[in-house]
Amino acid sequence: MDRRPTAGTIEKMKTAFKPGTMIYPLPAVMVTCGDNPENYNIITIAWTGTICSDPPMCYISVRPQRHSHELISRTGEFVINLTTTALARQTDWCGVKSGRDVNKFREMGLHPEQAQIVKAPLIKESPLNIECKVFEVKHLGTHDMFMANVVAVNAEESLIDKSTGAFQLNHAGPLAYSHGKYYALGEKLGGFGFSVKKRK
């Protein structure tokens, strides 16, 4: 097979790099936990994602030393609150400070709301709140993975397209995390399947 660069391209060299968590960017989310107002807490998580679409399942990975780890382990519940560029400071602050020492809702001016099913609170200022019930915990090393069923979703009405019913998080300015830094998302390049879609 001819591996020479094609005309108009520049040959790019690769070098060996140590094994690590190099999958970026990631969503930066605020996860809420606790089962009463006295122990409500917020932890910022980037190690999160979807593991199944039907039935809907997701995960978060948390260090055992974190205060929220103890709360989620005891209650078996949490809420993933999607974040936006307007919530960048709160997102960062809640990832640095410990709920053992401060009330993060009060310090950051965030407001807890009652969830539909779980006892953990929603963050009112978040455009989308995903209620989760843990079904398995995997002890992996530095982090424990909490695998959970999605039992309810709460969406900001103004971000729902009235004609399609689709949720439009892009209109809220979603926040992404990459190598220790937060970023706003850039321009849209296409929709799913655009590469094979027939032109009209």
N, C-alpha and C positions, 0 to 999 in steps of 0.2 A: 504494500500500500504506500502511495506517495504521500509523505507527511510534510512535504515542503509547504511553506506559507503561500497562499494564493496571492495573486496580484492585488496590490492595494492594501495588504494587511501587514502588520508588524509582528514578527515572531516574539512571543512572550516567554520568558524563562521562568521556571518554577524552582523553588528550593524546598527542601524538607523542613517541616515545622513541627514542633512538639505537639503531641495529641492534646486536644482541649476542646472546650465548648465554643466552637467557632461558627455556630449557626446564628447569623444576625441578618437583618434586624429582628427584634422580637416585640410583642406588645408589652407595654408597661401597664400593669393593672393594679388597682388597690383591692385587696382581699379583706373582707370584713368577717369577723368571727365573734364568738361569745353568745351567751344565751339570756342575758339580762343587761339593762343599761349600766349596771355597776362594773361589768367586765367587758363591755363592747370594745373591740380593738380593730385597728387597721394595719395591715402589713403590705408593703409594696412588693410585688412579685413580677419577675420577668420569665422565670422558668414555668411557663404555663402553656396550655394548648389543647386542641381537640384530639380525642383518641377514637371517637366513633360518632357517626352522624345519626344512625338509627339502630338502637335508641341513642339519644344524645348523651355523650359522655365527655368529660374533660379532666384535666389534672392540674395540680399545682405541686411544686417541689419546694420544701421548706427545711431549713436547717433545724435539727432537734434543739439547738440552744435558743431558738427564737421563742419569745413569749407566746406568739400565735400558735406555734406547734402544739403546745400544751393544751390550749383552748380547743383547737380543731380535733386533737386526739380524743379529748373528753366528750365533746358534743357530737362529733361526726358530721358537722355541717360547716359550710362557709358560703360566702357570696363573692363572685368575681364582679367587680365594678370597673367597667371600661373607663379609660381616662382620655383626656383631651389636652391640647396645648394650654388651655385656660387653667387646667388643673396641674400643670407641670410642677409648680413649687410644692403643692400639697403632696403630690406623688413622690417627689424626692424626699421631702421632710419625713413622711411616714415610713420611708424605707431606712432612714438613718436613726431615728429616735425609737426607743423601746416603750411599748405599752406598759411595761412594769413601772415606768417612771412618770409617764405623762398620759393625760387623756387626749388622744390625737384628734378626736372629733372637736373638742372644745378649742384646742390650741390652733387648729387649722381652719376654724369657722365652718366646718362641715356638719351636716345634719343627718342623723340616723332616721331611717324610715322603717316601718314594719314591713317585713317580707310577706309574701303570700303563704308560704309553706314553712320555711325554716325559721328558727329563732334568731339566727344571726341577722343583723340589720342591713338594710340597703344604704348606700350613700345617695342622698337626694340629688346632689350636684352631678352625679354620674349620668350619662345619657342612656346607659344600658346596664342592668343588674342581672346577673345569672345566678340563680339559687341552686346550690349543690348539696347532695348528700353522699358522703364517702361510703364506698363499698369495699375498698381494699387499700391497704397501705403497704408500699414496698420500701424496705430499708436498703438504700443503694450505696451509701458511702457518706459523703458530706451532707447529702440531702435525703429526706424521706419523701417519696412521691405519694400524694393523696389522690387516688383515682376516684372519681365521683360521677354519679348520675345527675344530669341536669333535670331538676324537678319543676322549675318555673323560670320565666324570663319577664323582666319589667322594662319596657322601652319608652323613651320620651316620645310623646305623641307627635310633636312638631317635626320629628325626624323620620316619620313613617310616610312613604310615598302613597298618597291617597288613591292613585290609579292602579298601582301594582301591589300595594301592601308590603313592599320591601322596606327594610330598615336601612337608612342612609347615614351610617356613622361618618362617612367622609364629609358630610356637611357640618359636623361638630368639631372637626380638626383633630383627628386621632393622634395619639402620642406613641412614638416608637422608641425602643431602647437598643443601642448598639455600642458595644465595647465601653461601657461605663458612661455613656452620654445619651441624652434625650434628643429626639429629633421630631420635627413635624414631617408629615408625608408630602411627597412631591406631586408632580402632575400625573394625571391618568394617562396610561399608555395604551390601554385597551381593555375590553371585557373578556370574561372567560369564553374561549372558543373563537376569539377574533381572528386568529391566525388561519383558520380554515373556513371562515364565514364567506359566503359568496357575495360579491359586490353587486349592488343593485344598479 
